[in-house]
Amino acid sequence: MRDIGQINNPNRDNKVIDACSIFGAMDTTGKRFSGEGVIRAIANMHDRGNGLGGGFAVYGLYPEYADQYAFHIMYLSRQGRQETEAFLKENFRLIEQQEVPTRPAPPIKNPPLVRRYFLDINKHQPGKQSGDDYVLEKVMTINTKLSDSFVFSSGKNMGVFKGVGYPEEIADYFCLEQYQGYLWTAHGRFPTNSPGWWGGAHPFCILDWTVIHNGEISSYGINRRYLEQFGYQCTMQTDTEVVAYAVDLLMRQHHLPLEIVAKILAPPFWDNIGRLPTEEQKLMMALRQVYGSLLLNGPFAVIIAHHGEMIGLTDRIRLRPLTVGEKGDMLYLSSEESAIRLIAPELDKAWIPMGGQPVVGRLKAGAKKQRVTAGGAK
C-alpha cells in the first residue's frame, strides 16, 4: 500500500460513521447544462459529510475531444509524473495534455497535481483486443506498477473531479461552475472503513462508468478477489471501487442487461426466491451460482452512470435512502428530496423506489416517450 499520508485527511481519523450524500441530474434530451444547480443541491446536504471527500462526474464534458479517451491523473511526486507521461507516450498517441484548471480555495489542503490527457490508441492496440479492454489494461498498469500516479477518470467525453473537502469546496477548487454536461453526479463523503484521501473520494470510474455510493460494502473482500480474476485491481483503498469494476464487467464485458445486473448486485433473499415461479427460480439460482461473489452485502444506495444512462439502486431492504424526481426532460436522483426541490421546486413526479429495484433514466431516442420506470426503462 502506498504512503498517502501527505494528502490524507486532516483529522487523522480513519474510521467515522455517518451518512454520505449522493445526487444525480440528467437531461434526457442530451442538452448540456451548467453544474451550478448540481453544486447547490449537493451543498444542501452538507451535514451528511465531514469534509473528507467530495467529487463530481460530468458527461458530455469534452465534445471537442469526443473520440479520444480522456485521462484525469493525480500525481504525488515529480517522478511519478515523469514515469507516467513516458508510459502514455509509449502506449498511446497523445493528442493534447494540460493541467486541470484550479483556483485557490482555502479549505483545500495539500492537493496533488492533477493533469488531463486526450489519447488515441491507434496502432498500439493489439488486433483482437477491444479499445476499451486495452485502456482498462493500461489504467490498471499505471495504478499498480507506476509510482505516485493514479488514473481516476478514463472515459470518452466525460470526466471525474474529486478530492478531500466538502463537495462544494471541490467544485470551487476545480472551477466546475464553468463546465457543462448533460449528466452530472455528485458525492459528499463521510468515510467509514477507509481513509479520506484524494483517490478515495467518489466518484469511482473505469472507462465511462462512474459510481457514487452512500453506505458500506461489507462484501468488499470477496468482491475484490472475484474481480481480480478478470484483471481489475483495487488501488483506491475504499470499498466502493469494486462496484464500478463489477458494473463494467457485467454490463460491458459480459453484455448482461441492467435488470439482470441488479439481481446480481442486490438479489432477493433465498426465502423470496423460493416463492418465485419455477423459471424465475432457476434464473435466480443460476445467477447466484455464477455471480454469487459479486453480491453486494451491507447497506448501500448507489448512482451508476455512463453515456446515455443514469441508474439508481439501493440494497434489497433499502438501508440507505434514495429519492427520484422528474421535471420535464430532467431526471433527478438524490439522498434527500429537499436537494432536488432546491433546484426544481415544482416537480412533475417524485417517489421512493423499492429496495433492489433499479431506477433508470436514458437518453431519448426518436419518438421514444417513456424514459424512466421503476425497475427499468421501457
C-alpha positions in Angstrom: 0.0 0.0 0.0 1.4 3.4 -1.0 2.1 6.1 1.6 -0.6 8.6 1.2 -0.1 10.5 4.5 0.8 13.7 2.8 -2.7 14.0 1.4 -4.6 12.0 3.9 -7.5 13.5 5.9 -6.6 16.5 8.1 -8.4 14.9 11.1 -6.3 11.8 11.0 -9.2 9.6 11.7 -9.6 6.5 9.5 -13.0 5.4 10.7 -16.0 7.6 11.2 -19.6 6.5 10.9 -22.3 8.6 9.3 -24.2 9.3 6.1 -22.7 10.4 2.8 -24.7 12.3 0.2 -25.4 11.4 -3.4 -27.0 13.4 -6.2 -27.6 13.0 -9.9 -29.2 15.1 -12.6 -29.7 14.2 -16.3 -31.3 16.0 -19.2 -32.8 13.1 -21.2 -32.7 15.1 -24.4 -28.9 15.3 -24.2 -28.9 19.0 -23.7 -25.8 20.2 -21.8 -26.3 22.4 -18.7 -24.1 24.1 -16.2 -23.2 22.4 -12.9 -24.3 25.3 -10.8 -27.6 23.7 -9.8 -25.9 20.4 -9.0 -23.3 22.1 -6.8 -26.1 23.9 -4.9 -28.0 20.6 -4.5 -25.1 18.6 -3.1 -24.2 21.6 -0.8 -27.7 21.4 0.6 -26.7 18.1 2.1 -23.6 19.4 3.7 -24.3 17.9 7.1 -24.3 14.4 5.6 -20.5 14.6 5.1 -17.5 15.7 7.1 -15.2 17.3 4.5 -13.1 14.2 3.9 -14.3 13.7 0.3 -16.3 15.3 -2.4 -16.5 14.8 -6.1 -18.4 15.1 -9.4 -18.7 13.2 -12.7 -19.7 15.1 -15.9 -20.9 13.6 -19.2 -20.7 15.5 -22.5 -17.8 17.3 -21.0 -15.3 17.3 -23.8 -17.2 17.5 -27.2 -14.1 18.8 -29.0 -12.3 15.6 -28.0 -15.3 13.2 -28.1 -13.3 10.4 -29.9 -10.4 10.4 -27.5 -10.0 8.8 -24.1 -9.7 11.5 -21.5 -7.4 10.5 -18.7 -7.5 12.5 -15.4 -4.4 11.6 -13.4 -3.3 12.8 -10.0 0.4 12.9 -9.2 2.0 12.7 -5.8 5.6 13.3 -7.0 7.6 14.7 -9.9 9.0 11.2 -10.5 5.5 9.8 -10.8 4.6 12.3 -13.4 7.7 11.6 -15.5 7.2 7.8 -15.4 3.6 8.0 -16.3 3.9 10.5 -19.1 6.7 8.4 -20.6 4.3 5.4 -20.3 1.5 7.3 -22.0 3.7 8.4 -24.9 4.8 4.8 -25.4 1.4 3.2 -25.4 -0.9 5.9 -26.8 -1.0 8.7 -29.4 -1.1 11.9 -27.2 -3.5 14.4 -28.8 -3.5 17.0 -26.0 -2.4 17.4 -22.4 -2.9 20.2 -19.9 -3.1 20.8 -16.2 -6.7 20.7 -14.9 -7.6 24.4 -14.1 -7.9 25.1 -10.4 -8.3 28.2 -8.2 -7.1 28.9 -4.7 -9.6 27.5 -2.2 -8.5 27.9 1.5 -10.2 24.7 2.7 -8.3 22.6 0.2 -5.0 21.5 1.8 -2.0 19.8 0.1 -3.7 18.9 -3.2 -1.9 16.6 -5.7 -1.1 17.8 -9.2 -4.0 16.9 -11.5 -3.5 16.8 -15.2 -5.6 15.6 -18.1 -4.6 13.8 -21.3 -6.6 13.2 -24.5 -5.4 9.9 -26.0 -5.9 7.7 -29.1 -4.8 4.1 -29.2 -4.5 3.6 -33.0 -1.6 1.3 -33.9 -0.9 0.5 -30.2 -4.0 -1.7 -29.8 -3.5 -5.4 -30.4 -5.6 -6.8 -33.2 -8.0 -9.0 -31.1 -8.3 -6.7 -28.1 -11.0 -4.0 -28.0 -10.1 -0.4 -27.4 -11.8 -0.4 -24.0 -10.0 -3.5 -22.9 -6.7 -2.1 -24.0 -7.4 1.1 -22.0 -8.5 -0.9 -19.0 -5.3 -2.8 -19.0 -3.2 0.3 -19.2 -5.1 2.1 -16.4 -4.5 -0.9 -14.1 -0.8 -0.9 -15.0 -0.4 2.8 -14.1 -2.4 2.4 -10.9 -0.5 -0.7 -9.7 3.0 -0.5 -11.1 4.0 3.2 -11.6 4.9 5.2 -8.6 2.8 8.0 -7.1 0.3 8.2 -10.0 -3.5 7.4 -10.1 -5.7 7.4 -13.1 -9.1 8.3 -11.6 -11.0 9.1 -14.8 -10.6 7.3 -18.2 -13.7 7.6 -20.4 -14.5 9.5 -23.6 -16.2 12.9 -23.5 -16.6 12.7 -19.7 -14.5 13.4 -16.6 -14.3 13.0 -12.8 -13.2 15.7 -10.4 -12.7 14.8 -6.8 -10.6 15.3 -3.7 -10.5 15.9 0.1 -13.0 18.6 1.0 -16.8 19.2 1.0 -18.2 18.8 -2.5 -18.9 22.5 -2.8 -15.3 23.2 -1.9 -14.1 20.7 -4.5 -16.4 22.3 -7.1 -14.9 25.7 -6.3 -11.4 24.4 -6.4 -11.9 22.8 -9.9 -14.0 25.8 -11.2 -16.8 23.4 -12.0 -19.4 26.1 -12.5 -17.6 26.8 -15.8 -18.3 23.3 -17.2 -21.3 21.9 -18.9 -22.7 18.4 -19.4 -26.0 16.6 -20.0 -25.5 14.3 -17.0 -23.9 15.2 -13.6 -23.4 13.1 -10.5 -22.1 14.5 -7.2 -21.0 13.0 -3.9 -20.2 14.2 -0.3 -18.2 11.6 1.7 -18.2 10.6 5.3 -15.6 7.8 5.3 -16.4 4.7 7.2 -13.8 1.9 7.0 -11.2 3.6 4.7 -9.1 6.7 4.8 -10.3 10.1 3.5 -7.8 10.9 0.7 -7.9 12.3 -2.8 -8.0 9.0 -4.7 -10.5 7.6 -2.2 -13.1 10.3 -2.9 -16.1 9.4 -5.1 -17.0 9.0 -7.9 -15.1 5.9 -8.9 -14.5 5.5 -12.6 -13.4 3.0 -15.1 -13.8 3.9 -18.8 -17.0 5.9 -18.9 -18.6 4.0 -15.9 -18.9 6.0 -12.7 -20.3 5.1 -9.3 -21.2 7.2 -6.2 -22.2 5.4 -3.1 -23.8 6.0 0.3 -23.3 3.1 2.7 -20.8 0.3 3.3 -19.9 -2.7 1.2 -19.1 -5.4 3.7 -18.5 -8.0 1.0 -15.6 -6.0 -0.4 -13.0 -8.8 0.2 -14.8 -11.5 -1.8 -16.0 -8.9 -4.4 -12.4 -7.8 -4.9 -11.0 -11.3 -5.2 -13.6 -12.2 -7.8 -12.8 -9.1 -9.9 -9.1 -9.7 -9.8 -9.7 -12.9 -11.9 -10.7 -10.5 -14.7 -7.8 -8.1 -14.4 -9.3 -5.5 -12.2 -7.0 -4.2 -9.4 -8.4 -2.2 -6.5 -6.0 0.6 -5.6 -8.1 3.4 -4.3 -8.4 2.0 -0.7 -12.1 2.1 -0.3 -15.0 -0.4 -0.7 -16.9 1.4 -3.4 -14.3 0.8 -6.1 -15.5 -2.8 -6.5 -18.9 -1.6 -7.6 -17.5 0.4 -10.6 -15.5 -2.6 -11.7 -18.4 -5.1 -11.2 -20.7 -3.0 -13.4 -18.0 -2.7 -16.1 -17.5 -6.5 -16.0 -21.2 -7.4 -16.1 -22.6 -4.8 -18.5 -19.7 -4.1 -20.9 -17.8 -7.4 -20.9 -20.5 -9.9 -20.2 -23.2 -8.0 -22.0 -25.8 -8.5 -19.3 -28.9 -6.3 -19.2 -29.3 -3.9 -16.4 -32.3 -5.8 -14.9 -30.1 -8.9 -14.5 -27.2 -6.9 -13.1 -29.5 -5.5 -10.4 -30.5 -9.1 -9.5 -26.8 -10.0 -9.2 -25.7 -7.0 -7.1 -28.9 -6.9 -4.9 -30.6 -10.3 -5.3 -33.8 -11.3 -3.4 -33.4 -13.3 -0.2 -33.5 -17.1 -0.6 -36.9 -17.3 1.1 -38.3 -14.9 -1.6 -36.6 -16.8 -4.4 -38.4 -19.9 -3.2 -41.8 -18.2 -3.8 -41.0 -17.2 -7.4 -42.3 -19.1 -10.4 -40.2 -22.1 -11.4 -38.4 -20.4 -14.4 -37.6 -17.3 -12.3 -36.3 -19.5 -9.5 -34.0 -21.3 -12.0 -32.7 -17.9 -13.2 -32.0 -16.6 -9.8 -30.3 -19.8 -8.7 -28.1 -19.7 -11.8 -27.1 -16.1 -11.1 -26.2 -16.9 -7.5 -24.1 -19.8 -8.6 -22.2 -18.0 -11.3 -22.0 -14.5 -9.8 -22.6 -15.0 -6.1 -19.2 -13.4 -5.3 -20.4 -10.1 -6.8 -23.4 -9.9 -4.4 -23.1 -6.6 -2.5 -23.5 -7.1 1.2 -24.2 -4.3 3.5 -26.3 -1.1 3.3 -26.0 0.9 0.0 -27.6 3.4 -2.3 -25.6 4.0 -5.5 -25.9 6.1 -8.6 -24.3 4.4 -11.6 -23.7 6.4 -14.7 -22.3 6.0 -18.2 -23.0 7.7 -21.5 -26.7 7.8 -22.2 -27.9 6.3 -18.9 -28.2 7.1 -15.2 -29.2 4.3 -12.7 -30.2 4.5 -9.1 -30.1 1.3 -7.0 -30.4 0.5 -3.3 -29.7 -2.6 -1.3 -32.6 -5.1 -1.2 -34.0 -3.9 2.2 -33.3 -0.2 1.5 -31.0 0.6 4.4 -29.8 3.8 2.7 -32.2 6.5 1.2 -32.8 7.3 -2.5 -35.4 9.7 -3.8 -36.3 10.2 -7.5 -37.7 13.3 -9.1 -38.8 14.2 -12.6 -39.4 17.7 -14.1 -40.0 17.9 -17.8 -37.0 16.2 -19.5 -34.9 16.2 -16.3 -34.4 13.2 -14.1 -33.0 13.7 -10.5 -31.7 11.1 -8.0 -30.8 12.2 -4.5 -30.3 11.1 -0.9 -32.8 13.8 0.1 -35.9 15.2 -1.8 -35.0 18.6 -0.3 -31.9 18.8 -2.5 -33.9 18.1 -5.6 -36.6 20.6 -4.8 -34.0 23.3 -4.1 -33.2 23.5 -7.8 -36.6 22.1 -9.1 -39.3 23.2 -6.7 -42.3 22.1 -8.8 -41.6 18.5 -9.7 -43.9 16.6 -12.1 -43.3 13.5 -10.0 -41.4 12.3 -7.0 -41.1 8.9 -5.5 -39.0 6.5 -3.4 -38.0 3.3 -5.3 -38.3 -0.2 -3.9 -35.2 -1.8 -2.4 -33.2 -3.7 -5.0 -35.2 -2.3 -7.9 -33.2 -0.1 -10.3 -34.5 3.3 -11.5 -33.2 4.1 -14.9 -33.0 7.3 -16.9 -32.0 7.0 -20.6 -31.4 9.5 -23.4 -34.5 9.8 -25.6 -34.2 8.1 -29.0 -36.5 9.2 -31.8 -40.2 9.1 -30.8 -39.5 7.1 -27.7 -41.6 8.7 -24.9 -41.2 6.5 -21.8 -37.8 7.2 -20.5 -37.9 6.2 -16.8 -39.5 3.4 -14.9 -39.0 1.8 -11.5 -37.3 -1.5 -12.4 -36.1 -0.5 -15.8 -36.7 1.6 -18.9 -39.3 0.7 -21.5 
